[in-house]
Amino acid sequence: MVSYSKIKKILKAHKLRVTDGRVDILGYFLSQNRTLSFKDLEDKFDESDRVTLYRTLNAFTENGVLHKIPDDSGFATYGLCHDTCSSDDHVHDHMHFKCDECGIIECLEQNIPSVKVPGYQIKEATLVLKGICKNCVA
């Protein structure tokens, strides 16, 4: 279990008000140590309304607590980035891995190589590698 003071410190460092909902959701992300989808949050916080969950995810992504990971399923997942981003500087240039067996999406500690395309201004790059994760291989 992650301490309330740690969660509060993260929220304040990212210029976010400390509310019960934000504390609960950030605490859940920290305790799970994996990416989570909106559906995961909806299942966990079944008493919360959908709008509050969406607003919390939006506030977390805009202020550098989470980053949004696009998925080929049409649904996004969210990963923690509070240690690497701030509300002013929110850049993700690392790869992600999606397991074909269990469906989990992980952040990989490997950066996406810089790509330059003449005539284009690239603002963001995402890369999701697919295969079988180390847990499912074992």
C-alpha positions, -999 to +999 in steps of 0.1 A: +000+000+000+013+034-009+012+060+018-012+089+016+017+114+021+035+100-010+004+103-031-003+138-018+033+148-026+030+135-062-003+154-068+011+186-054+043+183-074+022+181-105+001+211-096-031+191-089-056+195-061-056+167-036-091+151-037-103+117-024-109+105-059-075+115-072-058+100-042-077+067-047-069+065-084-033+074-081-029+050-052-043+022-074-019+030-102+010+030-078-001-003-062-007-021-095+027-012-110+013-017-145-007+001-171-044+004-166-073+010-189-105+030-182-123-004-179-098-015-152-106+017-132-143+015-138-143-021-124-122-011-094-141+021-086-176+009-095-191+035-071-175+064-091-193+079-121-177+077-155-173+114-159-152+117-127-130+089-139-125+105-173-118+139-158-093+124-134-074+106-162-075+137-183-061+158-154-034+132-147-023+131-184-023+168-189-002+173-157+024+146-163+013+120-138+002+095-164+008+090-201-017+077-226-007+046-246-026+040-278-038+005-284-049-014-315-081-024-297-094+012-299-090+017-262-062+036-245-043+024-215-025+047-191+010+043-175+027+061-147+052+088-155+052+110-124+089+105-119+099+115-155+074+142-163+061+175-149+031+196-156+053+217-179+074+190-196+055+158-206+073+138-232+073+101-238+098+086-262+099+051-248+085+019-263+056-002-251+050-039-253+016-057-256+013-094-248-008-114-273-015-139-245-025-119-214-031-085-231-010-066-206+008-035-219+041-026-203+063+005-206+098-005-217+129+013-206+140+017-242+137+049-262+122+052-296+149+063-321+146+098-333+129+100-367+131+129-392+108+130-422+116+159-446+087+183-448+070+171-417+071+183-381+068+153-358+054+162-324+050+127-309+060+091-317+044+060-302+056+025-307+039-006-294+057-039-298+036-071-298+044-106-288+044-128-257+055-113-224+081-129-201+054-141-177+034-159-204+066-174-220+075-189-186 
